[in-house]
Amino acid sequence: MAALRPRSDVRGRRTLAALALAGGVALLAALAIGSVAVPVTELAAALTGRADPVAEAVLQLRLPRALSAFAVGGLLALSGAILQALLRNPLADPYVLGISGGAAVAALGALAFGASLALMQVASALGALATLALLFALAHRALFLRGYSTAALPGEEASTRVLLTGVMIAAFCSALLSVVLTLAADAQLRTMVFWLLGDLGGATELPQALAALAVLAAGLLLAARRARALNLMLRGDVQAVTQGVDVERHRRLLVLIAAFATGSAVMLAGAVGFVGFVAPHLLRLAIGNDQRFLLPAAALAGGVLVLAADTVARTAFAPLQLPVGVVTALVGVPAFLWLLARR
């Protein structure tokens, strides 16, 4: 990853303001567009209960899904931005490193055994945490060398080792998912496959959507408070330690934030891929690598991306609905290949 370069705070704030505006526009579009169109003028009235009953019913269906889509995108992008900074590699994201796959294995395993939604949610978060813990345990020498000696692996070699380890974990999780799908009952199979591709069709509960937004806000707040330390860590652990940063403590906490964010996103929408890669990378190109602005900007951009993708997924072939993960992959894969070609 390129060294941190100074960027204008004004540029970062303007980008954040533009993304916030884009989020508002995307939310209005998600609420208004569908098999039953709802004029924007009716949306405010529907929120206060003074609109047409049809508009109110449509809003009750679309609002939880739209808020959930934004939360999922924000959580995945936040996790991706954290992992890319920790690994100093813009190719890292929860999907490529197998974290989404681990969360999906745990969630689908719980579903196959008849677990409730609450247990499935817990299993998803634990699966993400376990997978990330395995990744960092296998790559311990590259990331947690004590004493920060000069014998540490070079940054590029360490980053490559972690990335390759994550790819292998992702492949192993994919094999486990195949086993779960093979052994699943026929009645559960379609739901599992659709959920694996990334599906927000089950996001119909407003309290659940608000809880996901609260998790996003809490994760972003905790990560943002460590943005300055993360900026120093990007320049190397030795320099960060000399500036008074407790590298291991910050790294462990950021790993936990990334794991919980990924688990929460997978719980809501399944394995939505490439959002954690695309959003942080595009924002890094636009505003630089200052984590004070990159973390919140990536979260906003990820939310807008998934919200827009879900709107396309449920309207492009209405009344049929595409999995939202298919739409994000159609964007993410070309972007991933483009980055590889540049490197």
Secondary structure, DSSP 8 states (H G I E B T S, - for coil): --------HHHHHHHHHHHHHHHHHHHHHHHH-SSS---HHHHHHHHTT-S-HHHHHHHHHHHHHHHHHHHHHHHHHHHHHHHHHHHT-TT--TTTTTHHHHHHHHHHHHHHTT--HHHHHHHHHHHHHHHHHHHHHHTHHHH--TT--TTS--HHHHHHHHHHHHHHHHHHHHHHHHHHHHHS-HHHHHHHHHHHT---TT---HHHHHHHHHHHHHHHHHHHTTHHHHHHHHT-HHHHHHTT--HHHHHHHHHHHHHHHHHHHHHHHS---SHHHHHHHHHHHHH-S-HHHHHHHHHHHHHHHHHHHHHHHHHTTTTS---HHHHHHHHHHHHHHHHHHH-
